[in-house]
Amino acid sequence: MSKLLFAAFSEGVNLSMAGNHEAAILAFDKVLAVDPKHVPALTAKGSSLVELGRTQEALACFERAIEVDPNAADPHRDAALCQLELGEPEAASERMQRAVQLNPVPGYREAAAVEVYALGNALLTRGSRRPDKARYRQARHVFELALELSPAYVEAAKALADVWEHLGDTAQRDHYAQLAIRLRPVGG
């Protein structure tokens, strides 16, 4: 049976890597039908759902993976990214902090900050129209988390200055603009 699970999981991974996320989800569902606690299939299915823009469903997969293995860092990180996208910054911050506690490997926190920052940029560039105040407020929370994860992240500080400019708070804009300047390396 484990060879069949491995084959179905491998098929799902290959389909996902090829960009065929709908078919990948079906392959991961085959694995989960036999072993509903298969954490790699749960997280891979969640990742494919994210790629399809089905964030709420993806969050459910990551939450199930956390239930099965609460000490795995990546499902916490992935769930946090979903929560940020769904406009749940407090819950996302808690989950992300748990992820970096579980994975203290150097660079994990900074890599998570980069992912969070990228999500903030995606929130502002998604769609055909200019972002409205609600989207800027959501991006603010996202960029704040990126800066919290990596306090020397110059780009996150710059992004916060820009967001506060659009939200009309010049004191906050100036604060983050000054922070970005102070974070620049000497000679940079």
C-alpha positions in Angstrom: 0.0 0.0 0.0 2.8 2.4 0.8 4.2 2.1 -2.8 0.8 3.1 -4.1 0.7 6.1 -1.8 4.2 7.1 -2.8 3.3 6.8 -6.5 0.1 8.9 -6.0 2.0 11.5 -4.0 4.8 11.7 -6.5 2.3 12.0 -9.3 0.7 15.0 -7.5 4.0 16.6 -6.9 5.0 16.3 -10.6 1.6 17.6 -11.7 1.9 20.5 -9.3 5.4 21.4 -10.5 4.1 21.3 -14.1 1.4 23.8 -13.1 -1.5 21.4 -13.4 -2.9 22.1 -9.9 -6.4 20.7 -10.5 -5.0 17.3 -11.4 -2.4 17.5 -8.6 -5.2 18.0 -6.1 -6.9 14.8 -7.4 -3.7 12.9 -6.9 -3.2 14.2 -3.4 -6.9 13.3 -2.7 -6.1 9.7 -3.6 -3.4 9.7 -1.0 -5.6 11.3 1.6 -8.4 8.9 0.9 -6.1 6.1 2.1 -4.2 8.1 4.7 -6.1 11.2 5.9 -3.2 12.1 8.2 -0.6 12.2 5.4 1.0 15.6 6.2 3.0 15.9 3.0 -0.2 15.4 0.9 -2.1 17.8 3.1 0.5 20.5 2.7 1.0 19.9 -1.0 -2.7 19.9 -1.7 -2.9 23.2 0.3 -0.1 24.7 -1.9 -1.9 23.7 -5.1 -5.1 25.3 -3.7 -3.2 28.5 -3.0 -2.0 28.5 -6.6 -5.6 28.3 -7.8 -6.6 31.2 -5.5 -8.7 28.9 -3.3 -7.2 30.3 -0.1 -9.9 29.3 2.4 -9.7 25.6 1.3 -5.9 25.8 1.4 -6.0 27.1 5.0 -8.2 24.1 5.9 -5.5 21.7 4.5 -2.7 23.5 6.4 -4.8 23.5 9.6 -5.4 19.8 9.3 -1.7 19.2 8.8 -1.1 21.2 12.0 -3.6 19.0 13.9 -1.7 15.9 12.7 1.8 17.2 13.4 1.7 20.4 15.5 5.5 20.5 15.6 6.0 20.9 11.8 6.9 24.5 11.1 5.9 24.8 7.4 2.2 24.1 7.8 2.1 26.9 10.4 3.9 29.3 8.0 1.7 28.3 5.1 -1.5 28.7 7.2 -0.2 32.2 8.3 0.3 33.3 4.7 -3.3 32.2 4.0 -4.6 34.1 7.0 -2.8 37.2 5.8 -4.4 36.9 2.4 -7.8 36.4 4.1 -7.4 39.5 6.2 -6.7 37.8 9.5 -3.4 39.5 10.6 -3.5 38.7 14.3 -4.0 35.0 13.8 -1.4 35.0 11.0 1.1 36.7 13.2 0.6 34.1 16.0 1.0 31.3 13.5 4.1 32.8 11.9 5.7 33.2 15.3 5.0 29.6 16.1 6.6 28.6 12.7 9.8 30.4 13.5 9.9 29.0 17.0 9.5 25.5 15.6 12.2 26.1 13.0 15.1 28.0 14.5 17.4 27.2 11.6 19.3 30.4 10.6 17.6 32.0 7.6 14.1 30.5 8.1 12.8 33.6 9.8 14.2 35.8 7.0 12.9 33.5 4.3 9.5 33.7 5.9 9.8 37.5 6.0 10.5 37.5 2.2 7.4 35.4 1.6 5.3 37.7 3.7 6.7 40.8 1.9 6.0 39.2 -1.5 2.4 38.6 -0.4 2.1 42.2 0.5 3.3 43.3 -2.9 0.9 40.8 -4.5 -2.0 42.3 -2.5 -1.2 45.8 -3.9 -0.7 44.7 -7.5 -3.5 42.2 -7.9 -6.4 43.2 -10.1 -6.8 45.8 -12.8 -7.6 48.8 -10.7 -5.6 50.7 -8.2 -5.6 49.4 -4.6 -8.2 51.0 -2.4 -7.8 52.0 1.3 -8.9 48.5 2.5 -6.2 46.8 0.4 -3.6 49.3 1.7 -4.7 48.6 5.3 -4.4 44.8 4.6 -1.0 45.3 3.0 0.1 47.4 6.1 -0.5 44.4 8.4 1.4 42.2 6.0 4.4 44.5 5.7 4.4 45.0 9.5 4.7 41.2 10.0 7.6 41.1 7.4 9.4 43.8 9.4 8.6 42.0 12.7 10.1 38.8 11.3 13.2 40.5 10.0 13.7 43.9 11.7 16.5 44.9 9.3 14.3 44.4 6.2 14.8 47.7 4.4 12.3 46.9 1.6 9.6 46.2 4.2 10.2 49.5 5.9 10.0 51.3 2.5 6.8 49.5 1.7 5.3 50.6 5.0 6.3 54.2 4.3 4.5 53.9 0.9 1.4 52.3 2.4 1.2 55.0 5.1 1.5 57.6 2.4 -1.6 56.1 0.7 -3.4 55.9 4.0 -2.8 59.6 4.7 -0.7 59.3 7.8 2.4 61.4 7.3 3.8 60.8 10.7 3.9 57.0 10.2 5.1 57.5 6.6 8.0 59.6 7.9 8.8 57.1 10.7 9.1 54.2 8.3 11.0 56.3 5.7 13.5 57.2 8.4 13.7 53.6 9.5 14.5 52.5 5.9 17.3 55.1 5.7 18.8 53.9 9.1 18.6 50.3 8.0 20.7 50.9 4.9 24.1 49.5 5.1 27.0 52.0 5.3 28.0 53.0 1.8 24.8 51.4 0.4 
